[in-house]
Each structure stands twice: as structure tokens, then as C-alpha cells.
């Protein structure tokens, strides 16, 4: 029998469990979830809790409910947006990691080039300050967060809010499982050295050099993060 859910976060936990069942393939796109009565019995909750959980899944774009018909799983890969990435990474991370890192590398290089051409003094000052915070970080966690903030500032420096949203989507997916990649930041000065050429190119306003530095940085960190993540994480089993 399904393990009873904690009462203090009943709807949250139920929605998360159903979400994971959908994203892991237990309920594939186009299929219908069991009737609310069956879900309530399986998870030992009330039908009201099930209704609230399904509303949340609908708001996330994972399901659609039709009165008298049932709740069907949407084709989220065709219809979904980047807001689904943190959910997908949290549920089936290894299956999405390579694709996310590819987009991170390709989008990041373009963002860096645009930022170098448009960054103002406030962006350059902030980048230098964050680079200093990264180098002086007391631990891997602090260094990791400082590096993420550098990318947000680079996106802001482009002057294009859509780039900002794209970078936020990638960072949100990354932050959802960032503990898997903390090994890349155990040496904060080393992490600062890796990103220093990118920061220098941005602060110099050199778009060509910024693109090249970004491409090199993302490729290096991708190899480092995925290599260490593979060493530290057990294989993901879809139930």
C-alpha cells in the first residue's frame, strides 16, 4: 500500500508525488490519471486534497481536467515551457542534464557576447565584486551561489529581459539539484580562476573575446560538473 502522506504538507506532497509519477513516465503524455476516488484511496487522502493537487498540476501545465471525462496528462515536451525544467531535473535529472548543459553553453556564449557590448559601469562593478566574493568564498556552497549570481548579472547586462528569463530558467533547473555539482566549487580560488577570463572580457567590452571565453568556460565546467556528478550520483531508476 502507498505510504501515508504527512498531514502538514498534504497537498504539496501529493502534488509532488503525482508530478514525479507523470515526469518519470508512470503516467505518459496522453494517458489519463486514475479517477479521483482511486487516487484518494491509493494515497490515503481525501478527494478534496486530490482536487487541490490536480489544480496545481494543471497550473504547472502537466495535466488538463475535463468535467465528466477525467484528468489527462498533457504532452508537456511539446507544449511546456522552461518553467518545467526544475521539475524535470528533480525527477529525471541525468536524462536531462546533457541537454540542459548544451543549452547553457550555447545560450551562455551568446548572452556573454551581447552583455559585453551593452554592459554598463554598474554591471562591470558588480561582476568584479562577485568575482571577488567567489574567490574569497568560505565554502563550496557560497562559491556556487556567487557563480550563479555572476550569470544573472551577465544576463541583466545584455539589456534584453528575454535573455534574463532564459538564464533564470536554466539556473532554476540547476539550483534544484545543485548539490550534485558542488564538487566543482570545493576550491573557490580555482573556480574564480576559471571564470576570470570571462569576467575580464565582459569588463573590457570585448564581445568576441567574451563569446570565446564563455564557450571555453561553459565547456570546462560542463566536463567538470558532469564528470563529478557521475562519480557521486547513483544511476537514476524510473519506477
N, C-alpha and C positions, 0 to 999 in steps of 0.2 A: 504493500500500500504506500502511496505517496506520503512523504514526511510532512506532518502538520507545519503550517507556516507560523512564524512569530506574529503575535497579535498586534504588536506596537507598530509594525510596518506592513500590515497585511496586504493592502492594495499594491504598495510599491513592490513588495516581494513577489506577489502573484504576477504582476505585470512583467517583472524582470524574468521570472521563470518561463512565462509564456513567450516572451520575446526571444529568450535563448532557444526555446524549442522550435520557434519559427526559423531563426537565423542558422541554427545547426542542421536544418533540413528535416526535422521530425514532421513538421507541417510545411511542405513545399509550396511555392507560389502556385496559386490556382486552387489549392485544396481548401476544404472547409474545416474549421475547428470543430471539435465536438460541441454538442448543444450546451448551453449554459448550465443546465441541470447536471449534466455529466461532469463538466469541469468543476462545478461546485462540490460534487461528491468526491471527485478524484483528489482535489486539493484541500478538502475538509474546510471549506469556507461557505459563506452564504452566496446566493445568486446575486445579491446586491454588490458584493465585493467583486464578483466576476464581471458584472456590468461595468463597474468603475474601471477595472483593469483593461477591459476591452476598449473603453473610451480612450484610455491613454495610448494603447497600441494604435488606435485609429488616428490619433493626433500625431503619432510618430510616423504615420504613413505606411504601417506594416499590414494593416487589415482594413477591411470595409465591411460594415454590418448593414444588412438589408432586412427590414422587418418582414417576418414571415418566411425568410429564406435561410438566413444564417450569417455567420461571420466567415468571410473568405480572405485568405492570405493574398495580398497584392503582389504583383510582380515588381518587387522593390528594386531589383537590379536595373530594370528598365525605367521605372517611374520615380525612384527615390532620388534624394539629393545628398550632398555631402554631410548633412546632419546625421545620417545613418552610420557614418564611418566609426564613431566611437563605439556604437553598439556592435557593429560587425567585428571590430578588432577585439572587443572584450569577449565575444563569443567564439569566434573562429580566427583568432589573430594570425597564426602562421600562414593561413590560406590567403590573407590579405596583405601581409607585411611587405612582400616583394613589390606588389603593385603600388602600395602607398609610398614606398621609398622611391620608386621610379618617378611618380608624380612629384614628390618632394624635390627630387634632383632637377627635373626638367622645369617645373614651375619656379623653383627657387632660383635657378640661374637667370631666368627672365626677370623675375622680381628684383634681383640684385642689380641687374643692368639698368632697369628703369629707376630704381632707387638712387643709384649713383648719379644719374642725370638730373634728378629732381630733389635730392636731399637738401634740407636747409641747415643752417648752423645748429638749430636745436636738435635735429636728428643726429648730426655728427657728434655733438657734445654727449648726447645720451648714449650713443654707440660706444664712444670711448669710455664712458663711465661704466657701462655694463661689461665691457671687456675687462676693465679693472676688477669689477666685482667677481667675474668668472675666475680670474687668475687668483684672487685672494679668498675664494670660497673655502669655508672650513670643512666642507664635506661634499660628497658626490651629489647629494640631493640639492643642496644650494647651488652647486655649479650647473646642474641640469636645468634648474628653473631660470637661472641667469641666461643660459644659452637660448632657452625658449623665448625669453623676453627680447633678446637681440633680434630674433627673427620677426617678432611683432613690430619692432621699431623699423626694421628694414622694409616691411610691408607698408607701414604708415608713411615712410619716406617717399614711396612711389607717388603719393597723392591720388592714388586710384583705390577707392574703397572696395572694389570687387576683388582686387588682389588681397586686400586685408581679409576679406571673408574667406577666400581660398586658403590663405595661410592659417587662419583661425581653425578652419575645418581640419586641416592636416595636423595642426598642433593638438586639437582636441582629441583626435584619434590617437595620437602619440601619447598624450598625457594620461589617457585612460589606462595605458599599460606601461607607463614609463619606468616602473621598477625593473622591467625586463632589460632595459638598456642602461641602467645606472652604472654598469661596469665601465662604460666608455668615459665616465666622469670621475673615476676614483683618483685621478691625477689632475686636479683643476688647472695647474700651470700648463700641463701638456695639452689640455683641452683648449686653453686660451691661445697657445701657440698655433694650434690647428686652424683656428678661426681668425687669427691675426691678419693674414694676407687679405681676407675678405673685408674685414673692417677697415684696413688701410686703403684698399681700393675705393671703398664707398666714401670714406672721408676725403679722398683725393678727387672725387668726382669723375673717376675714370670708368666709364661704362663697360668698355671692352675688357679691361683688367678685372672688373668686378664680376662679369659673367664667367671669365675663366677661373677666377678664384672660387666663386660659388660652386661651379661644376666640380672642381677639384675637392673642395671641402665636403660637399654632399657625397661624392663618391667614396672618399676616405672614411667618413663617419658611417656611411651605409655599411661598408665592409666591416668596420669595427663593431658596430651595433648588432648587425645580424649575425656575425660570427660569434660574438659573446652571448647573444640571446640564444643561439642554437646550442651552445655549450651549457647554458644554465637552465633552459626550459625543457621539460619532458615533452614528448610528442603529444599533439592535441588529438584526443579521441572524440569523435562525434558519436553521441549516444543515439 
